[in-house]
C-alpha cells in the first residue's frame, strides 16, 4: 500500500515536462485535489479567450450531442487558467435536452488567483436547433439511370421489335423482283426483235402476266399497308402503285384477247423500287434506334434567333429522349408533296383514260390508263426521299447523331452561326508542353508564375498545362491588372507591377521585343517581362480526326458561319489554316468582349431540339447540321425531278390519247422511260454522301 501511495504522488515540474515544456513561471495548481482524482492543468498559451474565439468554439461543437462525449474537448480561459468540464449526471443531461432542445455545458474554472474551489458558471454557448432543408445534389448516376429507363422503354424496345421483324424477307423480295424485271425485259426485247414465233405469243403474254402477279405477291405487304393508310386518310405513292396493279391486271385481260404484250416489266421495276424504299426506311429506323439506345448522355442542338450579326445561332444544350421519339416518324414536307402529287396524278390519268375511251374505245382507254399510271410515277420516285435519308443515317450513326424529324432538318437549314470553343478544336489532353527554355537573369520560378497568372486570366486549353507546370515548381499565381487580348496571337497585362507579354513569335516581334537567333519554334508561347524575352514554351497541339472533320465540313457550306469563341490566344486564323488546312475566310473571329457576350447566351428551355448527339465530339454536331442541309437539298431536288418526269409522261399520254396512237406504248418504251428518269433521280440521292 505504501508503494502505491508513493506512485500516486506527482511533482508539477515532472508533469509539465511530460506534456508541454512551457514556461516555469506558470502559477501552480491550486489545492483541493484529491488522491483519487488528481487534476492535471494543461496549458494552451496560443489560444486566447476572445469573443471571436468563443464563437468559433461554439460553431465547432455540433448541437444535440451527448455532453459526456465531449470530455475530450478542452478550451482555455485567461492565461494560467485551466478549463474543464464539470461532470453531470445522465438524468440532468436528458432533462436539459428535453426542456430546451439545447446543448448546455457547465464549466469550472480554476486559476492562479482562485482559491481552488469549483465554481459553477453559466453555459459557455448555446446552439439553437434549426431546420436545414436537404440540399439538392446533382447525382450523375441518378441522371444516367433515368436516361436508361427512357431509352429502354423507347428506342431499345423499338430496336428489338424491328430486329425481330428483320430485313431478310425484304432483301429476298427485292432480289426476286430484280430477276423478274430482267426476265420480263429480256422477253419483251426478243418480241421487239421478232425473235418469238407468233404461235408462242400467247404463252409470252401469259408468262408476263404471271410474272406481274408474282411481283405483286412479293410486295403484298407493301400494297396492304397502302390500303390501310388509305382508310386512315393518307394517299401515298404506294396506294397509287396498288391501283396501278389493278389497272395492269384489267389491261392484261385485253392483252390476252388482242395478243398484245402488257407492261409487266415496268410494273415490276416500280415494285422493286417500292420494296427498296421500304427496306431503306426500316434500316434507317433501326440505325437511329441503335444510336439512341447506346447513349449515356444526350446533347441537343437548338436554334437561337439573332445570335451573331443578325444570324441565328445553333447552340448545344441538354437533350431528352422525347425530343427524338415524338418527331422522328412525322411525315416530312417532301412526303406530303409526294402524296399530293400521287392523288393529283391519279385524277389526271383517269381523266386522260376516260377521254381516250370515249374517243377510241374501252380497250384503248384501259391501255392508256395503265400506261399513264406507270409513266406518271417514275420508278426512282419511290426512293427519292428514303435513299438520301438512309445514306445520311449511315454517316450519322458512325458519329452518334440523329435528326429530330423533318422539323429538325428544316430548322437546321438556312443562314446560321455555329459557335466553336476550345474543347471543340482541341479536347482535353490534346494540348501538351514539350519543353521550356529560359532567357535572361530572372528566376525561372518567377517567370512561370507570371506566365501562369496571365494565362489563367485568358483561359483556354493552355490553362491546365501551365497550372501543372506551376504546381511542379511549387509556385503561386499573382493578380493581374490591365489585362488585354490583342487578338493577333498574344495577350498582355501587369503582374506585380511589371508588364508581361505572351504570344507567338510574330506577336512579340511586332511588340518590339528583341528575339535572339535560334529561337524559331513552330508552336510555342513566348514570354517577355518588362520588354525582355524570359522564356519560350514549346506547345504541342494534337490534331484530332473528329475535330478536323467537323471543322472542314462546317467550312464547306456557304450559309454556315463558324464563330470562334476560343479563349486560347494561340488559335489564330493563320494557325487554324496551317493546322486544319481549311479556308478560314468563312470563320468569324469576334473580339474578346463579343465572345464573352456570346458565351452568356443560353437557349430558352422551351426551344425545340433539332438534333441529338450522343458524343461530345465536334464532328457529331457538325455532321448533324450539315447532313440536315444536304438531306433537305437532296429530297427537294429529287422530288422536283420526278415531278417533272411524271408530268411530262402524262402530257405524252394525253397527246397519244388525242391522236389515238398506241404504236409507242410498247413495254420496252415504257421500261426505257422509267430507266431514263431513274438516272438523275438516283444521282440526286447521292448528295448526302458528300457530308
ZAMARGU-4260 file (C-alpha; in steps of 0.2 Angstrom, whole numbers, plus 5000, padded with zeros to 4 digits):
<rodrens>
0) 5000/5000/5000 | 5014/5012/5004 | 5022/5009/4987 | 5005/5013/4978 | 5004/5029/4988
5) 5021/5034/4983 | 5017/5031/4965 | 5002/5042/4966 | 5012/5057/4971 | 5017/5069/4956
10) 5028/5083/4955 | 5022/5098/4945 | 5039/5101/4935 | 5038/5082/4930 | 5021/5084/4924
15) 5025/5099/4914 | 5040/5091/4906 | 5029/5076/4902 | 5016/5085/4892 | 5021/5103/4887
20) 5038/5111/4892 | 5031/5128/4894 | 5037/5142/4905 | 5041/5138/4923 | 5034/5154/4928
25) 5016/5147/4927 | 5006/5148/4943 | 5005/5131/4952 | 4989/5122/4953 | 4978/5127/4967
30) 4974/5115/4981 | 4959/5105/4983 | 4964/5090/4973 | 4961/5073/4980 | 4972/5057/4978
35) 4958/5048/4969 | 4956/5061/4955 | 4971/5072/4953 | 4969/5087/4942 | 4982/5090/4928
40) 4982/5108/4921 | 4985/5108/4903 | 4991/5125/4897 | 4987/5132/4879 | 4995/5149/4878
45) 4992/5151/4859 | 4974/5152/4862 | 4965/5167/4868 | 4948/5169/4876 | 4941/5182/4865
50) 4923/5184/4859 | 4928/5178/4842 | 4937/5163/4849 | 4922/5158/4859 | 4911/5160/4844
55) 4922/5149/4834 | 4922/5136/4848 | 4904/5136/4848 | 4902/5133/4829 | 4914/5118/4830
60) 4903/5109/4843 | 4888/5101/4835 | 4872/5104/4843 | 4862/5089/4851 | 4877/5078/4856
65) 4879/5070/4872 | 4889/5080/4884 | 4898/5065/4891 | 4906/5063/4874 | 4913/5080/4874
70) 4925/5076/4889 | 4940/5076/4876 | 4936/5094/4871 | 4947/5107/4880 | 4946/5126/4879
75) 4957/5139/4888 | 4952/5154/4898 | 4964/5168/4903 | 4982/5164/4904 | 4986/5152/4918
80) 4968/5146/4919 | 4963/5128/4917 | 4946/5124/4908 | 4937/5108/4912 | 4920/5100/4911
85) 4910/5098/4927 | 4903/5080/4926 | 4884/5080/4926 | 4873/5065/4928 | 4864/5057/4913
90) 4847/5062/4920 | 4852/5080/4921 | 4858/5080/4903 | 4842/5072/4897 | 4831/5084/4906
95) 4841/5099/4899 | 4839/5092/4881 | 4821/5088/4883 | 4817/5105/4891 | 4825/5117/4879
100) 4832/5106/4865 | 4849/5115/4868 | 4866/5108/4872 | 4870/5115/4889 | 4888/5114/4895
105) 4894/5118/4913 | 4912/5123/4915 | 4923/5125/4931 | 4937/5137/4931 | 4952/5136/4942
110) 4966/5149/4941 | 4981/5155/4949 | 4971/5168/4959 | 4957/5157/4964 | 4955/5148/4980
115) 4954/5132/4970 | 4936/5128/4974 | 4925/5123/4960 | 4913/5137/4954 | 4898/5134/4943
120) 4897/5146/4928 | 4884/5149/4915 | 4884/5139/4899 | 4898/5145/4888 | 4887/5145/4872
125) 4870/5140/4866 | 4866/5132/4849 | 4848/5133/4843 | 4841/5119/4833 | 4837/5125/4816
130) 4828/5116/4802 | 4840/5115/4787 | 4832/5108/4771 | 4842/5094/4762 | 4852/5101/4748
135) 4848/5095/4730 | 4863/5086/4725 | 4867/5083/4707 | 4870/5064/4705 | 4876/5058/4688
140) 4871/5041/4692 | 4853/5045/4695 | 4853/5055/4679 | 4860/5041/4669 | 4848/5029/4677
145) 4833/5039/4672 | 4840/5041/4655 | 4842/5022/4653 | 4824/5019/4659 | 4818/5030/4645
150) 4830/5023/4632 | 4824/5005/4637 | 4806/5010/4636 | 4808/5019/4619 | 4822/5017/4607
155) 4828/5000/4614 | 4811/4992/4614 | 4808/4998/4596 | 4825/4992/4590 | 4822/4974/4596
160) 4804/4975/4588 | 4812/4979/4571 | 4826/4967/4574 | 4814/4953/4577 | 4805/4958/4560
165) 4822/4958/4551 | 4825/4963/4533 | 4829/4946/4526 | 4812/4944/4518 | 4813/4961/4511
170) 4830/4958/4503 | 4824/4941/4496 | 4809/4950/4489 | 4820/4964/4481 | 4831/4951/4473
175) 4817/4940/4465 | 4809/4956/4459 | 4825/4961/4450 | 4826/4944/4442 | 4808/4946/4436
180) 4812/4963/4429 | 4827/4956/4420 | 4817/4941/4413 | 4802/4952/4408 | 4814/4965/4399
185) 4823/4951/4390 | 4807/4943/4384 | 4800/4960/4378 | 4816/4963/4369 | 4815/4947/4360
190) 4797/4951/4355 | 4803/4968/4348 | 4816/4960/4338 | 4804/4947/4331 | 4813/4933/4338
195) 4797/4925/4345 | 4786/4915/4334 | 4768/4920/4333 | 4762/4904/4339 | 4771/4907/4355
200) 4765/4924/4358 | 4750/4919/4369 | 4762/4910/4380 | 4773/4925/4381 | 4759/4936/4386
205) 4753/4923/4399 | 4771/4922/4407 | 4771/4941/4408 | 4755/4941/4417 | 4761/4928/4429
210) 4777/4937/4432 | 4767/4953/4436 | 4757/4943/4449 | 4772/4935/4457 | 4780/4953/4458
215) 4764/4959/4467 | 4764/4944/4478 | 4782/4948/4484 | 4776/4965/4488 | 4759/4961/4495
220) 4763/4968/4512 | 4768/4985/4504 | 4751/4986/4495 | 4741/4980/4510 | 4749/4994/4521
225) 4745/5007/4507 | 4727/5001/4508 | 4727/5003/4527 | 4734/5020/4525 | 4720/5025/4513
230) 4707/5020/4526 | 4717/5032/4538 | 4715/5046/4526 | 4733/5045/4518 | 4735/5043/4500
235) 4753/5039/4495 | 4763/5033/4480 | 4761/5015/4487 | 4742/5017/4486 | 4744/5023/4468
240) 4755/5008/4465 | 4741/4997/4471 | 4729/5005/4459 | 4742/5003/4445 | 4742/4985/4448
245) 4724/4984/4447 | 4724/4993/4431 | 4738/4982/4424 | 4728/4967/4428 | 4712/4973/4418
250) 4724/4978/4404 | 4731/4961/4404 | 4714/4953/4400 | 4713/4964/4385 | 4731/4959/4380
255) 4727/4941/4380 | 4712/4944/4369 | 4721/4956/4357 | 4738/4947/4358 | 4747/4962/4365
260) 4761/4961/4377 | 4757/4970/4394 | 4769/4982/4403 | 4774/4970/4416 | 4792/4974/4417
265) 4789/4992/4421 | 4777/4987/4435 | 4790/4975/4442 | 4803/4989/4442 | 4791/5000/4452
270) 4788/4986/4464 | 4806/4983/4466 | 4809/5002/4470 | 4794/5002/4482 | 4802/4987/4491
275) 4819/4995/4491 | 4811/5011/4499 | 4803/5000/4512 | 4820/4992/4516 | 4829/5008/4517
280) 4815/5015/4529 | 4817/5001/4540 | 4836/5000/4541 | 4836/5019/4544 | 4825/5017/4559
285) 4835/5003/4566 | 4851/5013/4564 | 4843/5028/4573 | 4836/5017/4587 | 4853/5009/4589
290) 4861/5026/4591 | 4849/5031/4604 | 4849/5015/4614 | 4868/5016/4616 | 4868/5034/4623
295) 4875/5038/4640 | 4871/5056/4638 | 4861/5066/4626 | 4866/5083/4619 | 4854/5093/4609
300) 4856/5106/4596 | 4844/5121/4596 | 4842/5137/4586 | 4843/5154/4593 | 4837/5169/4583
305) 4848/5184/4581 | 4864/5176/4588 | 4878/5184/4579 | 4877/5199/4567 | 4859/5195/4563
310) 4861/5177/4560 | 4853/5163/4570 | 4864/5153/4581 | 4865/5134/4583 | 4869/5131/4601
315) 4871/5115/4610 | 4861/5110/4626 | 4855/5096/4635 | 4843/5084/4626 | 4829/5072/4630
320) 4823/5055/4623 | 4806/5063/4619 | 4814/5076/4608 | 4818/5062/4596 | 4804/5049/4599
325) 4790/5062/4597 | 4796/5069/4580 | 4806/5056/4570 | 4792/5047/4561 | 4781/5063/4557
330) 4778/5065/4538 | 4790/5077/4530 | 4786/5091/4518 | 4793/5081/4503 | 4782/5066/4508
335) 4767/5077/4509 | 4771/5084/4492 | 4773/5067/4485 | 4757/5061/4492 | 4748/5076/4485
340) 4755/5073/4468 | 4750/5055/4468 | 4732/5059/4471 | 4733/5073/4458 | 4741/5062/4445
345) 4728/5048/4448 | 4714/5060/4444 | 4724/5066/4429 | 4727/5048/4422 | 4708/5044/4425
350) 4703/5059/4415 | 4715/5055/4401 | 4709/5037/4400 | 4691/5042/4400 | 4694/5054/4386
355) 4704/5040/4376 | 4690/5028/4380 | 4676/5040/4374 | 4686/5044/4358 | 4694/5027/4353
360) 4685/5013/4363 | 4686/5004/4380 | 4702/4994/4376 | 4712/5009/4372 | 4705/5018/4387
365) 4711/5004/4398 | 4728/5003/4390 | 4730/5022/4391 | 4725/5021/4410 | 4738/5008/4414
370) 4752/5016/4405 | 4748/5033/4411 | 4749/5027/4429 | 4766/5019/4425 | 4774/5034/4417
375) 4766/5046/4430 | 4777/5040/4444 | 4795/5036/4438 | 4802/5021/4447 | 4815/5030/4457
380) 4802/5042/4464 | 4799/5029/4477 | 4817/5031/4484 | 4819/5049/4481 | 4816/5053/4500
385) 4821/5036/4508 | 4838/5034/4500 | 4846/5051/4504 | 4840/5048/4522 | 4847/5031/4523
390) 4864/5036/4516 | 4865/5051/4528 | 4860/5040/4543 | 4875/5028/4539 | 4886/5043/4542
395) 4877/5050/4557 | 4877/5033/4565 | 4896/5032/4565 | 4897/5048/4574 | 4882/5046/4586
400) 4870/5058/4580 | 4851/5058/4575 | 4840/5071/4567 | 4823/5075/4576 | 4812/5073/4561
405) 4809/5085/4547 | 4806/5099/4559 | 4825/5097/4563 | 4830/5096/4545 | 4821/5112/4540
410) 4826/5122/4555 | 4845/5117/4554 | 4845/5124/4536 | 4847/5142/4531 | 4860/5155/4537
415) 4866/5152/4554 | 4881/5154/4565 | 4889/5139/4574 | 4900/5143/4589 | 4916/5134/4592
420) 4925/5133/4609 | 4942/5127/4614 | 4936/5109/4618 | 4929/5108/4601 | 4945/5110/4592
425) 4957/5103/4605 | 4949/5092/4618 | 4956/5089/4635 | 4973/5081/4633 | 4977/5087/4615
430) 4987/5102/4622 | 5004/5097/4629 | 5020/5106/4635 | 5035/5099/4625 | 5048/5109/4634
435) 5054/5126/4640 | 5069/5137/4639 | 5073/5152/4650 | 5082/5168/4645 | 5089/5182/4655
440) 5093/5183/4673 | 5076/5181/4680 | 5071/5167/4692 | 5063/5153/4682 | 5050/5150/4695
445) 5045/5169/4695 | 5044/5168/4676 | 5032/5153/4677 | 5022/5161/4690 | 5020/5177/4679
450) 5016/5167/4664 | 5003/5155/4673 | 4994/5170/4681 | 4992/5179/4664 | 4986/5163/4655
455) 4974/5159/4669 | 4965/5176/4666 | 4964/5172/4647 | 4958/5155/4649 | 4958/5141/4636
460) 4966/5124/4634 | 4983/5131/4640 | 4977/5134/4657 | 4979/5116/4664 | 4995/5114/4655
465) 5003/5129/4664 | 4995/5126/4680 | 5003/5109/4681 | 5020/5116/4677 | 5017/5129/4691
470) 5012/5115/4703 | 5028/5105/4699 | 5038/5121/4703 | 5028/5124/4719 | 5024/5142/4713
475) 5010/5153/4715 | 4999/5164/4705 | 4998/5183/4706 | 4984/5195/4702 | 4984/5203/4685
480) 4980/5221/4681 | 4976/5229/4665 | 4974/5213/4655 | 4972/5214/4637 | 4969/5202/4622
485) 4977/5209/4607 | 4968/5197/4595 | 4983/5194/4585 | 4991/5179/4594 | 4995/5187/4610
490) 4990/5194/4627 | 4997/5206/4640 | 4995/5213/4657 | 5003/5219/4673 | 5009/5206/4686
495) 5016/5213/4702 | 5018/5229/4694 | 5028/5223/4679 | 5022/5222/4661 | 5021/5204/4654
500) 5018/5199/4636 | 5013/5182/4630 | 5011/5176/4612 | 5018/5169/4596 | 5035/5174/4589
505) 5027/5186/4577 | 5017/5195/4590 | 5032/5198/4602 | 5042/5205/4587 | 5028/5216/4582
510) 5028/5222/4600 | 5046/5227/4599 | 5053/5213/4610 | 5071/5208/4604 | 5071/5189/4600
515) 5088/5181/4599 | 5093/5170/4585 | 5090/5151/4586 | 5073/5153/4595 | 5062/5149/4580
520) 5049/5136/4586 | 5033/5132/4576 | 5021/5131/4590 | 5027/5140/4606 | 5022/5153/4618
525) 5035/5167/4620 | 5035/5176/4637 | 5043/5193/4639 | 5043/5203/4656 | 5047/5221/4655
530) 5051/5220/4637 | 5064/5207/4639 | 5062/5189/4632 | 5062/5177/4648 | 5055/5160/4642
535) 5050/5150/4627 | 5037/5136/4630 | 5036/5123/4616 | 5017/5118/4615 | 5011/5103/4605
540) 4993/5104/4598 | 4987/5086/4593 | 4975/5087/4579 | 4961/5075/4582 | 4952/5067/4567
545) 4935/5071/4574 | 4939/5090/4576 | 4947/5091/4559 | 4932/5083/4550 | 4920/5093/4560
550) 4929/5110/4556 | 4931/5105/4537 | 4913/5101/4535 | 4907/5117/4544 | 4918/5127/4532
555) 4911/5119/4517 | 4894/5127/4517 | 4892/5145/4512 | 4877/5149/4523 | 4885/5142/4539
560) 4897/5153/4548 | 4908/5145/4562 | 4911/5158/4576 | 4927/5156/4586 | 4924/5158/4605
565) 4940/5150/4610 | 4950/5159/4624 | 4967/5152/4618 | 4976/5166/4611 | 4987/5155/4600
570) 4972/5149/4590 | 4973/5162/4577 | 4967/5162/4559 | 4984/5158/4552 | 4986/5144/4565
575) 4970/5136/4560 | 4973/5137/4542 | 4990/5128/4544 | 4984/5116/4556 | 4967/5110/4549
580) 4970/5115/4531 | 4953/5125/4530 | 4948/5141/4522 | 4947/5152/4537 | 4939/5166/4527
585) 4922/5159/4532 | 4926/5158/4550 | 4922/5173/4561 | 4934/5179/4574 | 4925/5191/4585
590) 4933/5202/4598 | 4935/5197/4616 | 4920/5207/4623 | 4909/5200/4609 | 4915/5182/4613
595) 4911/5185/4632 | 4893/5191/4627 | 4890/5176/4615 | 4896/5164/4629 | 4882/5171/4640
600) 4868/5167/4628 | 4858/5152/4634 | 4843/5145/4624 | 4826/5145/4631 | 4821/5128/4639
605) 4806/5128/4628 | 4816/5129/4612 | 4813/5113/4602 | 4828/5102/4600 | 4833/5099/4581
610) 4846/5086/4583 | 4853/5074/4596 | 4871/5069/4598 | 4877/5055/4610 | 4895/5061/4610
615) 4904/5077/4614 | 4915/5077/4598 | 4913/5092/4586 | 4911/5080/4571 | 4894/5074/4579
620) 4886/5091/4580 | 4894/5096/4563 | 4888/5081/4553 | 4870/5083/4561 | 4870/5101/4555
625) 4877/5099/4538 | 4869/5082/4535 | 4852/5091/4538 | 4856/5104/4525 | 4861/5091/4512
630) 4846/5080/4516 | 4834/5094/4513 | 4843/5099/4496 | 4843/5081/4490 | 4825/5077/4494
635) 4819/5094/4486 | 4829/5091/4470 | 4824/5073/4470 | 4805/5077/4471 | 4806/5091/4459
640) 4815/5080/4446 | 4802/5066/4447 | 4788/5078/4447 | 4795/5084/4431 | 4797/5067/4424
645) 4779/5061/4429 | 4771/5077/4422 | 4780/5075/4406 | 4774/5057/4405 | 4756/5062/4407
650) 4757/5075/4394 | 4764/5062/4382 | 4750/5051/4386 | 4737/5065/4383 | 4744/5068/4366
655) 4744/5050/4361 | 4726/5049/4368 | 4721/5064/4357 | 4730/5056/4342 | 4723/5039/4345
660) 4740/5031/4343 | 4746/5017/4353 | 4762/5012/4342 | 4773/5020/4355 | 4765/5011/4370
665) 4776/4996/4370 | 4783/4988/4385 | 4801/4991/4380 | 4797/5010/4378 | 4788/5011/4395
670) 4803/5002/4403 | 4816/5014/4395 | 4806/5029/4400 | 4807/5023/4418 | 4826/5019/4417
675) 4830/5036/4409 | 4822/5046/4423 | 4829/5034/4436 | 4847/5040/4432 | 4845/5058/4438
680) 4834/5053/4452 | 4847/5041/4459 | 4861/5053/4456 | 4852/5066/4466 | 4850/5054/4481
685) 4869/5053/4482 | 4870/5071/4488 | 4870/5067/4506 | 4886/5056/4504 | 4896/5071/4502
690) 4893/5076/4521
</rodrens>
